Amino acid sequence: MNEVEELKNKIKELEEQLKKYTNNERHIKYYEKNKDKIKEKSKKYMEQIKETNPEKLKEWRHKAYIKRKEKLNQPTEQTL
């Protein structure tokens, strides 16, 4: 029983530590301030991928297509 409590406490500690590194206010502020830089970097990256590895780009687009198709085919709560 005591071991279970210790493990639960350890999990809580680790979750608190993780909160520092996951989507907090600093990240949101950073992306709001540097929106144009980030968009420019991503655009350059996509251009680089087009030139160096077009197969990867095809793979990404195919996965996106499949996910869109799955979302459309999922029954909604209203139809059930």
C-alpha positions, 0 to 999 in steps of 0.5 A: 500500500505504501509503495502505491502511494509513493508511486502516485506522489512520484507521478505527480512530481513528474507531471509538475516538472513536465508542465514547465516544458509543455504548452504554457504561456511562454510558448503562446507569447513566443508564437504570437510575437514571432508568427512571421518568422515561424511562417517564413521558416516553415515555408523555406523548409517546405521548399527544401523538402520539395527539392530534396525529398519529394517522396516525403512530401507525397507521403505527408499529403497522402496521410493527410488525405487518409485522415480527412477521409476517416473524419468524413466517414466517422458517424457523428452523434446526430446520425446515431 
